Amino acid sequence: MKRLSIMGLLLVSVAAPVPAARAAEPVPVTVRLWPDGAPGAKGDTDADQPFVQIWQADPTTAKGSAFVVCPGGGYGGLAADHEGKQVAEWCNRQGITAFVLHYRLGSKRPGSEAYHYPTQLLDVQRAIRFARAHAQTYGVDPARIGVFGFSAGGHLASMAATLFAERPAGGTDDAIDQVSCRPDLAVLAYPVIMMTAPATHGGSRKNLLGPDGDEALAEQLSTNLRVTADTPPTFIFQTDEDPAVRAENAVAFYLACRQHKVPAELHVYERGRHGVGLAQGDPVLATWPDRLRDWLGIRGFLD
């Protein structure tokens, strides 16, 4: 009986299906935005030289659209995983190519100095121009390039969506800089919008403007006040109980879009902390990327 039992186990083992080999995960390509050195750079480390990690959509499922993704971090850090890599992977699953932007920060990093406005605006404008200038290389339609930002990265994305006509002092003037930096749409996730009291996020304001940033500049960079009829269509996600970046920020930008007849969609969930990213571990909040996908379909990003 013991021998029969062993033979039975052997038969079960032989009959068990062999797992299929996993498809190789996409490997992003890293490219510095200014190969000869970024304007105003104070060193040559990755903290001084902004770059994009390019997650190209599978050519067999690519939709020809792209996002420049701006992770958050209060302009003092970079949440490059759950607001960068994971977002790029989500984009790829929708057939969208992602350019994850590593922009310069307002807090001093090991081996590098702090950078304040307008450096961050220069960086995001350059990233959009880079994506558009190299659209053919990455299989992207230059008329379907959006900007996607979280928290302080949401503020950066909102600057890209409202200040695209501005050319900050200190920029370059090469061939890429001749290309438009206006995004074709914007996605703002729990964004910092206001740089003035009482709804601003103090850390983002300090890191962006510097410790002595004045009120005139803070008002100038409160992007709800910079919306015009030329601001691209915008999708906004927020939670009501967010204690770090108050919902007044998202609502103010949405209302500004309404005032100027800019197509916009706002989703405010009651529960949820700040910085949830795609909220993959929350059965309720995890539905917000589904609402975004629906909206992207309406806007032609998934054609």
FENJOFEN-V78568 format. One record per pair of residues at least 12 apart in sequence whose ideal C-beta (glycine too) atoms are under 7 Angstrom apart, sorted by the first residue. I is the first residue (numbers start at 1). J is the second residue. Records with the same first field share a line. If there is no record, write none. Layout:
I = J + J
This chain:
26 = 55 + 92
28 = 53 + 54 + 55
29 = 54
30 = 51 + 53
31 = 51 + 52 + 54
32 = 49 + 51
33 = 50 + 51 + 52 + 123 + 126 + 127 + 130
34 = 172
37 = 49
38 = 50
39 = 122 + 170 + 171 + 172
40 = 119 + 170
42 = 112 + 113
43 = 111 + 112
45 = 111 + 112
46 = 102
47 = 105 + 109 + 112
48 = 104 + 112
50 = 102 + 103 + 104 + 123
51 = 102
52 = 99 + 100 + 101 + 127 + 130
53 = 100
54 = 99 + 138
55 = 88 + 91 + 92 + 97 + 98 + 100
56 = 97 + 138
57 = 92 + 95 + 96 + 97
58 = 92
59 = 139
61 = 95
62 = 95 + 97 + 139
63 = 95 + 96 + 301 + 302 + 303
64 = 139 + 140 + 141 + 144
65 = 96 + 140 + 141 + 144 + 301
66 = 96 + 97 + 98 + 99 + 131 + 140 + 145
67 = 91 + 96 + 98 + 146 + 147 + 148
68 = 99 + 101 + 124 + 127 + 128 + 131 + 147
69 = 84 + 87 + 88 + 98 + 99 + 100 + 101 + 148
70 = 101 + 103 + 124 + 147 + 148 + 149 + 153 + 156 + 157
71 = 83 + 84 + 150 + 153
72 = 150 + 151 + 152 + 153 + 154 + 275
73 = 152
74 = 152 + 201 + 203 + 204 + 207
75 = 105 + 106 + 120 + 152 + 204 + 207 + 208
76 = 105 + 106 + 107 + 203 + 207
77 = 105
78 = 102 + 105
79 = 150 + 275
80 = 102
82 = 277
83 = 150 + 153 + 277
84 = 100
85 = 100
86 = 277 + 278
87 = 148 + 278
88 = 100
90 = 278 + 289
94 = 293 + 302
95 = 302
96 = 301
97 = 138 + 139 + 140
99 = 127 + 131
101 = 123 + 124 + 127
103 = 120 + 123 + 124 + 156
104 = 119 + 120 + 123
105 = 207
106 = 207 + 208
107 = 207
116 = 208 + 209 + 210
117 = 208 + 209 + 221
118 = 168
120 = 156 + 208
121 = 159 + 163 + 168
122 = 168 + 170 + 171
124 = 156 + 159 + 160
125 = 160 + 164 + 181
128 = 145 + 147 + 160 + 181 + 183
129 = 176 + 177 + 179 + 181
130 = 176
131 = 145
132 = 145 + 179 + 180
133 = 176 + 179
143 = 184
144 = 184 + 300 + 301
145 = 183 + 184
146 = 183 + 184 + 185 + 186 + 187
147 = 160 + 161 + 183 + 186
148 = 187
149 = 188 + 189 + 191
150 = 189 + 190 + 277
151 = 190 + 191 + 192 + 245 + 275
152 = 192 + 204
154 = 188 + 189 + 190 + 191 + 192
155 = 191 + 192 + 193 + 204 + 223
157 = 186 + 188
158 = 186 + 188 + 191 + 193 + 223 + 253
159 = 221 + 223
160 = 183
161 = 183 + 186 + 231 + 232 + 234
162 = 223 + 226 + 227 + 231
163 = 226
164 = 181 + 182
182 = 232
183 = 232
184 = 232
185 = 232 + 233 + 234 + 299
186 = 232 + 234
187 = 235 + 292
188 = 234 + 236 + 250 + 253
189 = 237
190 = 237 + 238 + 239 + 242 + 245 + 274
191 = 249 + 250 + 253
192 = 204 + 245 + 249
193 = 222 + 223 + 224 + 249 + 250 + 252 + 253
194 = 222 + 224 + 249 + 252
195 = 218 + 221 + 222
196 = 215 + 218 + 219 + 222
199 = 246 + 248 + 249
201 = 244 + 245
205 = 218
223 = 253
224 = 252 + 253 + 256
227 = 253 + 256 + 257 + 260 + 262
228 = 260
229 = 260 + 261 + 262
231 = 257 + 260 + 262
233 = 262 + 263 + 264 + 299
234 = 257 + 262 + 264
235 = 265 + 292 + 295
236 = 250 + 253 + 254 + 264 + 266
237 = 267 + 288
238 = 250 + 268
239 = 268 + 269 + 271 + 272
240 = 268 + 269 + 270
241 = 270 + 271 + 272
242 = 272 + 273 + 274
243 = 274
244 = 274
245 = 274
247 = 268
250 = 266
254 = 266
265 = 295
267 = 288 + 291
269 = 284 + 285 + 288
271 = 284
272 = 285
